[in-house]
Amino acid sequence: MSKNIVKDKSFHFSIKVIELYKVLAFERKEYVLSKQLLRLSNSIGAMIRESEYA
């Protein structure tokens, strides 16, 4: 694991959201909600990466 705790936690959060996305999109047929949730989880990682290089 890396030394950045926030990066590690956001990675694990993203994995959980992807699992939730699969359930919402394929089992519950909630396409709009699941895509928005997926975009939200990916933006967290992008913000963390941007703050590291700022």
N, C-alpha and C positions, 0 to 999 in steps of 0.2 A: 504494500500500500504506500501511497505517497504521503508526504508530511502535511499536506493541506487537508485539514479536516472538512472544511466546507466543500471542497471539490469531491471528496470521497462520499459525503452525505448526499450531495446533489446527484452523483452517479447512481447511488443505490435508489434514490427517489425516482430517477428516470426509469430505471429497470422496473420498479413497481408500477409506474404509470403506464409503461408499455404493456405490462400484463393486464392492467385494468382496461386499456384501450382494446386489447384483443377480446376481452369479455364483452365490453360495450358494443363494439362494432360487429362482431360475428354472432354472438349469442342473443344480444338484446336488440340488435338492429338500430342502435342509436348512433348514426353516422356523424351528424353535425356536432353533437356534444363530444363524441370521442375524438374527433379531429381537433377540436379546439383544445381539449385537454392535452393532447399530444403536443401541439404547438406550444402550449404554456410550459410544459416540462422541459422542452428543448431550449426555450428562451432563457431559462435559469442557467443552464450550462454555458450559453453564449455570453451572458452577463458576467459570470464568474471568470471566464477566459479573458474577456475584455478588461476586467479590473486587474487581472494579473499583469497584463502587458501595458497598462496605463502608466 
